[in-house]
Amino acid sequence: MRNKKGQFIKGVLSSPKPFPKGHSPWNKGKKTIIHKTCLTCGKQFSLDLRIQKRNQKFCSRKCIRNVTQFPKGHQMRLGKKPPENAWENKNSKETRFQKGHKINRGRIPWNKDKDFGGNENLKRKIMGLSIYRKWRNDIKKRDKNKCVRCGLKDRKLEVDHYPIPFAKIVKEKQITNIREAKSCKELWDKNNARSLCQHCHKEITYWQQNTRDTRKIFMDTLIELAEKDDSIILLIPDVGFSYMDEFQKRFNKRFFNTGVTEQTTILIAAGLALSGFKPYVFSMINFVVFRPYEAVRNAVCLHNANVKIIGVKGSEKYKFLGFSHNLIVENEEIKVLEHLPNLKCFIADNPKEVKKVILETYKMNSPCYIRI
């Protein structure tokens, strides 16, 4: 406040910018202090609206805590006490709050009578365990805080189960709760884990989703054709078991796992084709093109044998295994195969093209190479 000379008076608060003419304060003629009754203890308390909120319904924090403490099976209503017999029924599961759930007073929990199932919910619970944190830290120390795929040293590393994924372990061991997860040795096996940076982890996850679709669609299409045609035979050089289970169960006599003998596999396929059968050879690109190249050139192409070679591009998933499992240059195998006689090459980039190419090549009576 100022005096008549315009000087500030000591001890009196004032604003440096006084209100302009015709302007009135927002609280002029309004009550700044109101009185309310506490819903828990019933005592009257006063609220200063300049500091406190108008919708406050309790006089202290102690009264708020007394309201939120209620027995299992009791549906809380704001300002009401639980019934007398509520504490007797201790085994009631009607309104059980999940751990970490924030209570909204006067409302029933959103997760009442709902089933929480699936691997994702179980995975979140497992990731919160102390045994998981210890397992994760041990894997990072073993890999020296480096990504095993690109070699980048990063503080924020992701640790996942490899080569046996988490979902497969849960399915085989039939794990349904945390107690079973703690006692499962396969889940905490340090040899079945790897450290990845966030970029590689996202890239591999996207690649796995894409390639799983293409492989599955290839097998589903081949099974449809095999049901109609008894001359279709599938040969694999010790790879892709998870995708071959259904074909092996249905057509056990037309499925052959020849082991780690790629040249012999191509020679067997050529002999079957010349005998009137329609063999399909399935493996990674390096194991159906480069390693058995002589057998593909002499036995399949020069004899015009009706062999379908399926090459899986593993340059993303198997990158850490080196050039023995990966292409050095893009379309490297196409440049090698395009000079061979009678051989037709096809590239299926997405799941839709896979089915289309498999159906088209089935009608051809000549050797074909299909990359999926």
N, C-alpha and C positions, 0 to 999 in steps of 0.2 A: 504494500500500500504506500501511496505517496502523500506528502503534505501539500499545502497550497503552493509552495515554491517548486514543487515537482521533485523533491528529494525523497528517497526511500526511508521509511520508518523502520528502525531496528526491531527484530522480534516479531514482526507481522509478515506472514506469507502473502505474496502477491504474484501475479503472472506478469512477465515483461510486456506482453501484448494484451492490453485491456480489451473487453468486448466492444465491438462497434455499436453505434447507435441503432436502436430497434432490435438488437439481438438479445435473446433471453436464454439462460442455461437450460439444458435438456431436462434437468430434474427440478425445474421451478414448479412449485405447486404439487409435487409428487412426494410420496413417503419414501425416504431412503432407508428406514428401519422398519421391518415388519416382524410380527410374532407368529410362530408356528408351534405345532404340537409334535413331539417325537413319536414315530410309529412304533418304536421298541419299548421305551420306558414310560411314555405318556407324559413326560415333563414338557413344559413350555420353554422354548428357546427363541432368541432374537437373531435376525439376519440383517446384516448391513449390505444392502444391494450394491453399494459402491465397491465392495470387496468380494462378497460371496454371491453365489448363484441363487436365483429365486427357487429352483426346483429341488433344493436340498431338503431331505425329509428326516434326517437323523441329527441328533444333537452332538454326537461324538463318534469317533472311530470304534469305540468299544461297543456301541449299539449296533453299528454296521456288522461287526464280527459276530455278534450274538444272533443276528438274523441269518447270516450265511451258513451257520453251523446247524445242519438239519440231518436227520437220519436217512438211510437208504430206503427207497420206496415212497418218500414223501415228496410230493410236488409242491415246491415252494411258491407261495403267493405273498406278494409284498405286503408287509404290515400285519400278517396273520401268524399266529403261533402254531407249531405242529400239533396234531391231535395227541391225546394222552397215550394211546396204544401204538404210536408210531415207532417208539424205540423198542417195543417188544418183538416186532417182526424184523429181525436182523438179517435174515437170508433173502429178503425181497430184492428182486432185480428189475423192478419196474422203471425206475428213473436213476440209473447208475451213471454217474459222470465218468467220462474217460480221463485218464491222467493228463494233466496239462490243459484241461478244458477251463475256459474262463466263464464264470457264472454270470449270466444276465438276469438280474433280479426280476421276478414276476413272469419268467418265461420257462417253458420246459426245454431241456437240452435238445439241440438239433439232432443228436445222434441216438435219440431214444428208439428202442426196438429196431435198430438197424444192424445188419450183419457186416462186419469188416473182414473181408476175405481177399485172396489174391496175393501174388508174390510181392507186389509193390509195397503194400502195407506192412508185410512181414519184413521186407528188406529195410524199410525205414526204422522199424523197431530194433533190428539187429545192428544197424549202424549207430544206434545210441548206446550200445553196450560197451563196457570197459574192455572186454576181451577182443572186440572188434578194433578198438583204437590201438590196443597193444599189437595185434596182428598187422594192422596197417603200418604202424611205425617200424616194425621189424622188417617188413618188405622194403620200405623206403631206405632203411639203413643198409640192407643187403645190396640194393641197387645203387647205393651211394648217392641218393637223391637225384638220380638222372632218369630221364625217359628212356626205356629200353628200345624204343622205336626210332627216335630221332637223335638221342644222345643229349638233349637239352637239359641243363641243370636248372630246375625250377623249384621254388618253395611250395607252390600249390600243385602237388602231384595227385593224380587219381590212381587208386589201386583197385584192380578188378581180378576176378577169377579167370585163369587161363592155363591150360587149354580146355578144361572142363568148366563150362559157365555156371553161374550161380543158379539159374533156373533149372538146369539139368540135375544138379545135386539135390535141390529141394524136391524135384519130382521123383527121383529114384529112391531117395531116403524117406520120402513121404513126411517131410517136416511141416508141421502146422502151427507150432508155437515157439516161443523163445527158449523154453526149457529143452526142447528137442534140438534146437539149433546150437545151444551151448555144448551139448554132449556129442554132436556130430564132428568126428575127427576130419572128415573130408572137407568140411567147410572152412577149417582153420589150417589146412595144409599149406605150408610155406612154399612148397614146390609147385603148387597150383595157383600162382599169383604173379603179377607183373605190375610195374610202375609206369604210368603214362602221363604225359603232360595233357593239359586240358584240350589243346588243339588236336592232338593225335587221338585222344579218347572220343571226341565228337566225330572225327573223320572215320574212325573204325566203326563206331556205332551206326553211322549213316550207311557205310559200306555193307555192314552185316545185314541190315534190314533190306537193302536193295538186292544183294546176292542171294539171300535166303528166298526171296520171292522168285527170282529167276530159276534157281535150282529146283524149288518145289514145283513150279509150273512146268518145268521140263519133265520131271518125274511123273506128275499127274497126267501130262499129255502122252507120255510113253506108256503108262499103264492103260490108258484108254485105247491106244493102238494095239497093245499086247493082248487085250481081251478079245479083240476082233481077229488078230493075225497071230497064229501060233508059231510063225517063223522068226519072230523078233527075239533076239538074245541080247542080254546086257553083260558087258565085261568091264571090270574095274581093277586097276593095279593097286589094290590096298588103299583106297581113299574113299571119302564120301559116304561113310556107313550110316550116318544119321538120316540121310535122304534115301537110302536104298532099302530100308527095313520093310517098307510096305510092298515093294516090288519083290523082294526076296520071299516074303510070306506067301504072296499070291502065286508067284511063278518060280518056285524053288528050283525046278529042273532047267530053267532058262536063265539062271543067274550064276555067274562065275567070277570069283575073286582069285585072280591069278598071282597075287602077291607082287613084290617089288621086281617085276620082270616085264618092263615096258615093251621091249622088242618082241618077246615071245607073245605078249598079248596081241600086238598088231598082226603077227604071223598067224595066230589062231583065228583072229577075226577074218583075215583074208581067206583062210581055208574054209571057214564056215560060209562066207559069202559065195565062194565058188561052188559050194555044195548045195546052194539054193536057199540059205538062211539070210536073215537081215540083222547083222550084228551092229550094236552100238557100243563104242568104247568111250568111257567117261573118266576124265582125270584133269589135272592142271595142265596148262599149255606146255610147259617145259617137258612134261612127262608123256605127252602124246605127239609132240612135234619134233623137238630137238634131239632128245635121247634116242627115240626109235626112228630117226629120219630115214635111214637106209631101208628099213622094213616098209615104211610108208611109200617110199619111192619105187622099190622093186616089186613088193608083193601086192600092194594095193593099187597104185596108180597105173603102173605098166600093164597089169593084168585086168584093169578096169573092174575091180572087185567092188561090189555094192556094200561098202563099209562106211558107217557114219561115225566120224570122230568128233567128240564133244570136248572142247577145251575151255576150262574155267579160268578166267583172268583173276589171278591172286596177287596182283602187284600191290594192293593196299594192305591186305590182311597178312601176307607173308613177307612184307618188306624187310623185316628184321632178320629173315633167314638168308638174305643175300641174293646174288644173281643166279644161283642154282635153282631158285624157285620163282624168279621174277623176270620180266622182260627188261632188257637194257634200253631199248628204244620203242616208242609207240608203234604198233602194227609190225613188230619185228618178225613175227611168225608168218604174217600175210606175205611179206616180201620174199620169204623163203619158199612158201608153198605155191605162189602164183605161177612159177615156172614149170611146175609138175604137170604132166599130161593127164587129161580126163578128170582132174580134181576141181571141184567148185567150192569156193569159200563164201561163208555167210557170217555176218556180225550182227548179233542181237543185243542192242543196247539197253532195252527195257523189258519188263515182263510180258508186255503185250506182243512184242516182236518175237519172243521166244516161241510161243505157241504157234504163231503163224509160220515161222521158219521150219519148225519140226514137222508140221503137217505138209508143207510144200516139199521138203526133202524126202519125206516118206514115199512120195509118188515117183521120185527119180530112181532110176536103176543104174546109178553111177556113184563113185566115191565122193563124199562131201565132208567138208570141215566146217563146224559151227562153233563160233566163240560166244559164250554167254557170260 
